[in-house]
Amino acid sequence: MTTQEKCLFIIKEFEMSARQVGLAIGVAAKTASAKMKNQNYNKFLDEDFEKLKSSIFDKVKKIKDLN
């Protein structure tokens, strides 16, 4: 899987909006949306994937710690 495919898979599985993706990777919602649609050759980078993955893990850890 390419980095683009990995990011889109995570976004789809967690039903994330462009705003949520933007917050997770540190870009504007408009930029996140362009990356999600692959507009103007905008694609997710390895750095974006790591930030997105880290954001998801942090949220899951908070849920796990609710006990």
Residue, then its C-alpha position, 0 to 999 in steps of 0.5 A: m500500500t502506498t502512503q496515500e492509500k494507507c491514509l485514505f484507509i484510516i480516514k475511511e475506517f474512522e469516518m473522519s472529516a477533512r476538518q478532523v484530518g486537518l487537525a490530526i496532521g496540522v494543516a487546514a481543512k481545505t488542504a486536508s480535503a485536497k489531499m483526500k481528493n488528490q487535487n492538484y497533485n496533493k498527496f499525503l506524505d509519510e509524515d502525514f501518515e505518522k501524524l494521523k496514525s499517532s493521533i488515532f493511537d492517542k485517542v484509542k489510548k484515552i478510551k482504553d484508560l477510561n476504566 
